[in-house]
Amino acid sequence: MRRNQGITLGGIGFVVAASAGVLALPGCPGAADDICGPCGTIATGQLSISGNAQVDGFFNALADLQGATGSIQADFDANILALAEVYGVATAGVTVDAAFVDQVIGAIQADFSANISGGITVEYVPPQCSANVNVAVEAQASCEANAGCECEAMVDPGQVAVSCQGTCNGGCSAECNGEISCQAPSGGFMCEGACEGSCELMAAATCEGTCYGNCDGTCSLRNAAGECEGECSGNCQGTCEVTGGASCAGTCHGSCRGNFDPGGCGGEVQCHGECTGECSGSCEGSFTPPSASAECECEASADCQAQASAQAEANIECTPPSFELAFTFDAGVGFGGRAAFRARINELRARAVAILQGAARAQALINGEVNGEVVFSPAPFVRIQSEFQGLIDAGVSGDLDIAAGRLPCVIPAVREAVDIMAEIGTDFTASVNAQFAFTSFLLNP
């Protein structure tokens, strides 16, 4: 059985060492609360800690990362414990670690061996993960406003375009190096790629979906008039309803995707690849949020972009995957045994989708990888570490604009940040390795 080799996280110690200099900075001990102000904390989400939008932006990013990793780990633990109950593995007082996950895997494999003949086939479409562009836009605008920029970038978060260093899925203002899709107009589109929707066939052709019309082979379902309304084993002439994308030797009514000239589309064109201009959809990878400097001079824009991107990547979102299992029962399994097995396999399917989605998000956050490819470089966790290191260094050298009255708030927040990073680098990493062991089993049972 294939197992993920696991991951390790280094670089935790540098934050601890660098923070020593910040902790030595003078504050205002004994001053009244109205001078120093009430201190927010990362744990409570009260994040106007330093009064510096750039610094507080990274506290926000770290709080979001802590929330994301915590929810991923909690959801995985809950799903594994639920599956353990289904497959008869004792759960009282257990910790969900690699050893326990191996017990659950073993129980599921034993169930497969006892009920299935010839193995099990996995049909899997992985999740897609992208950073939250709207979070970046809002964080950038807030940071620039607090920095005293005299103008703001006039952007609608719902329609914003960004410079995407990864895969763009949406509108592209320049050349798209990858697949494109055409959302066909009402009259349809002669599709040179894969059609998602209905394909109007001008001549008899193979239909990779449901054939409505004449079928010159075996049709799985015919209507009262003898016309085919099901799967056609031969050539279909009429309309072919397709899902999942299939070749169309006719007019596509729906979305056409592939490598073709979009000039004749007549509908909405979207890019699914590298965009040499600005991307107005989701960006799978790192991106640069729009800034006020596009409209006027704003010296703070570059510094603000770093924390805005960090906040966006801490809020990576992943779509649910598609996960199906195909199998043949062993001849000796009776009706009752088959019904019980189907109930267990249905529970496994449902839990697997959630586990695979969470593991994809975890890997994107920690390794910067989506479906085996590095699309966030550096990885969000590494970005937040390194950028936070830079802020600490700037604080030690006196290059950060933080009021002396806020230092008693900043100092404990730095300590808290160090503890959070260390926890993510140890506890969450152990959970991630257990998650990858289980997802490796799911995809190669």
N, C-alpha and C positions, 0 to 999 in steps of 0.2 A: 504494500500500500504506500502511495506517495505521501510524503509529509513535507510541509513548508519548513525551510531551514531556520525560520525564526528571524527576529530582528533584535538589534541592540542599539541603545541610544547613548552616545557619549556627549561630552561638552557640558555636563551639568555643573561641574566644579568651577568653571570660569565665572559663573554668575555669583557664586558664594564668595570667591576671592575678590571680585570687583566690587561687590556690595560693601565690603569692609570699609572702603574709602567713603562711600556715601553715608554709612552709619556714623562716621566720625565727624560729619559736617555739623556745625552749630545749629541749634534750633532756638526755641523760645520756651524752655521749661519754666513752668510756674506762671506763664502768661494766661490771661483770661481767655475763655472760649471765644469771645467776640473778636479777639485779636488773631488767634491761630485758626479759629473756625472749627466746626465739628468735622471730625475726620471720617471719611468714607473708607470702606474696606472692599477688597475684591470679593470676599465671601458673601457679603450682603448685597453686592451689586450697586453699592453707593460709590460711584466711580469718579466724582469730581474731587480727586484726592490732592493733586498737586496744584491745580489752578492753571496748568500748562496743557493746552489741548493736545499737543504732540505726545507728551508723557502719558496723560490720561487715556489717550487713544490706545496705547500699548497695554495699559492696565485693562481696558475694555477687551482688547483682543485676547489677553490671557484669561480673563474671566469667561469669555465665550469658548475658548479652547478647553478650559476646565469643565464647563458645562457639557460640551460636546463629548469629551472623553468619558466623563462620568455617566452620561446617559447611554453611550454605546456599551460600556462595561456592564451597567445594570441590566440593560435589555438582553445582552448575551447571557448573563447569569440566569435571568428569569427564563429564557427560552431553553437553555440547557437543562435546568432543573425540571422544567415541564416535560421535556423529552425523557429525562431520566425516570420520571414517574410513569410515563407511558410504557417504557421498555423495562420496567421492573428493577431499576437500579436504586438502591437505598440513598435517600437524600438527607436524612436527619443529621444535622450538625456538620455537613460537608462544606468545604470550600471549593468553589469552581476554579480548579486549576488544571494544568495539563494532564495530571494523573487521573483526575476525575473525568475529564473529557475523553480520555482513552477508554475508561470503563463504559461510558455511554456509547462510544463508537463500537466497542466490542459487542455490546448488547444488541445494537441495531444490525451489525453484521451477522450475528447468530440468528436473528429473526429472518433476515434475508435468506440465509442458507437453509433454514428449516421450511421455507414456504415457496421459494422461487426456483425455477428451473432455467438454467442457461444464462444467469446473470441479470443485471439490470442496466438499462440504458438511460443516460441523462440527456435531456434537452434543455439547454441553458443559454439564455441571452443575458449577458452581464449588465449590471447597472452602469449608468453614466453619471459622473461626478463633476460638479463645477462650483467655483467660488461664487459667493453672493454679490453680484454687481451692485445691487441697490444699497447694500450695507456700505460698500466702498464709497459710493457717491455721497451718501448722507454723512459718513465720517469725514470725507474730504471737505465738504462744504462747512461742516461744523468746526473743523480745525482751522480752516482759512478765516472763517468769521471771527473766531477767538483770537487769531493772530493779527487782526486788524486790517485785513485786506480791504481795499476800498471798493472792490467790485467782487461779484460772485459769479461762478460759472452757472449760466442759465441752462439747466438740464432738467428734463423730466425723468425721474428715476425709472419710470415704466418704459421709456423709449430711449434710454441712454445708449450711446455708442462708446466703446472703449478700444484702446489699442491692446489686442489680445496676442500674447506670446505662445498660445497653445492652439487648441482646436476650436474654431468658431462654429457655432450652430445657430445661424440666423442670417440677417442681412450683412453684406460686406460691401463697403464703399469703394473697393478697388478689386484687384484680382484675387480669385479664390483658387488656391492650390489644393484640390481635393474634389470630392463629390459635390454636386449641386443638386438641388431639388426644385421642381417646378410645381407649384400649386395650380393645377390646370384651371383655366377659365371655364365658364359654363358650357362652352362648346367642345371642351376636351382638348387634348394635346397629343400629337404623335410622339409617343414616348420612346426614346432610344435607350432607356435604362429599365429599372424595376418599377412597376406600377403598383401603387397602394390605393385600392378602390375598385372601380369596375373598368374592364377593358372591352371596348366595343369592337368586335372582330368583323372585319370586312370580308374575310375569307376564312375557310375552315383552318383551325390551328389548334395546337395543344393548349389546354386550359389547366393551369395549376391551381385551380380553386373550384368554385361552383359554376357549372355551365347552365345558362338559361337560353334555350334554343334547340338547335339540332345537334345531336351527338351521333357520329357514325360508328361508335363502339358501344360498350356497355355503360349504361347510365345508372347510378345508384338510386335515383328517384325520378319518376316521371309524373307529370300532371295528367288530368283527365283527357287533355287533347293529345297526349303522347309526347309532349315536349319535355326535354330534359330540364330538371331543376335540382341537379345533384352533381356528384363527381362523374366526369366523363373519362373513360379509359382510352378513347380514341381522340379524334379531332372534333372540336366544338365550333359551331358557327352561330353567332348571336352575341351574347354578352357573357363575359367571364368575370365573376366577382372574386377578387384576390385579396388576401391578407398577408402581411409579412413581407410584401414586395415580391413580385414575379414579373418575368418578361412579358411584354404586351406587343403582339403583332397587329396592332390596330390603334384605336384612339383611346387614350387613358382619361378617364373621368375621376379625378382625385389628385394624388401626388405622385410625380415621377421623379425617381432619384437615380443618379449615375454620373458618368463622365460624358457629357455632351454639351453642345452649344446651346445656351439658354435663350438665344436670340428669338426663337419662335415660340417661346413659352406663352406670352400674353397674360401671364398671371404672376403671382408672387414667387420670386426666386430667392432661395436661401443657400448659404454656403455651409458645407460640412467638411471643414478642413482648415488649412492655414489661410488667413486673410491678410493680405498685404496692406490693407487700409484699416478702417475702423469697423468693428463688429458690433452690430446692434442687437444681438441675441445673447445667448449664454456663451461663456468662455470656459472651456475645459483646459485650465492651465492658468499661469500667472497673467495678470493684465495691469495696465496703468489707468487709474481712474482719471476722469477729466478734471481740470483745475481752473481756477480763476485766471491763471496766467495766460490762458487761451484768449481771454478778453482784455486783460490789462496786466500790468506788472504786479507780481505778488511774490516777494522773496520767500515766503513761507511755503509756497506750493509744493516744492520738492520734498521738504521735510514732512509735510502733511501726507503726501502720497504714500510714504513708507508705512505709516501707521494705518492708513485707510486700506491699503492692500492687505496688511496683516489681519485687520478685522474681517475683511471679506473672506480670506482664506480660512480663518478660524471658524467661519460659518459655511463651510463646504456642504453642499447638498447632493445627495445621490438618489437617483430614481430607483424604484424597486426593480429587481431583476425578474426575468421569467424563468421558472424552474419546474420542470416536469420529469416524472420518472415513468419509464415504460418497462413492463416485465411480463413474464408468463408464469402462471402458477405451476408448481409441481403437481403431477397427476394425483398424488396421494392426499392432497389437501382438500378437505371436504367443504361443504357450503358454509358451515359456521366458521370454520377456520379462515376461509377466504374473506368473509364479512369482517371478522376481527382484524385481519391483516390490512384490509383496505382502510379501516378506521385509523389504524396506526400510521399507515403511509400518508393518509390525508393530513394527519397532525404533523408528520415530519415535513411534508411539503410546505405547509403554512409557516412553521417555525423556521424552515430553511430559508425562505424568502427574506424574512426579517434578519436572520443571522448573516446572510450573504450581503445584504444591503449595509448592515452595520460594519461588517468587516471591510467592505470596500471603502467606506467613509474613514474608518480607522487608518487604513493603509495610505489613503490620500493625505490625511493629516500628518502622519508620522514619517512616512517614506516619500511622500509626494507622488506616489504611483497610482495610476488608474488602469486596471486591467493589464497589469504587467509592464506598463510603460510609464516612465517618469514624465509627468506633465506639469508638476509644480516644482520648480527649481529656484531656490532651495525649497525643501518641504516646509509647510506652514509652521510646524513646531520649531524647526531649525531657524526659520525666518524670525519668529518671535523671539527666540533666544538671542540671536545675533543682534537684532535691532535693539533689544532691551539692553544688551551689553554695551552698545554704542551710547545709549542714553545714560547709563551708569558712568561710563567714561567721561561723558560730557558734563555730568553733574560733579564728578570729582575735580575736573579742570575748571569749573565755574562757568561753562559755556551755556548752561541752561538757565532760562529765565523763570526761576521759581522763587516766590516771595519767601523771606525768612520765616514768616509766620506759618507757612505751610509745611515746613520741614518736619515738624513732629508728626505730620500725617504721612509724609512721603517715606520716612524711615521705616515705620512698621509695615507699610505697604510693600516696600522692597523686600523686607524679610518674608512677608507672606508670599510674594511672587517667587522667591527662591524656593520656598517649601513646595509650592504648587508645581514648579518645573521639575523638582526632584521627584515628586510623587508621580507625575506623568512619566518620567524617565525610568521609573522602577515598577510600581504597581500596574500602571496601565500597559506598559510594555509586556509584562508577564501575561496579562489578559489578552493582548493582541496576538501573542504567540499561540495561546490556546485557541483563539478564534480561527487562526489560520490553519491549525491542525484539523479543526472540525470542517472548515470549508474545503480543505483539500480532500477530506473523505467524501463530502457531499458531491463533489465534482468527479471523483474517481472511486465510487463505492466498491 
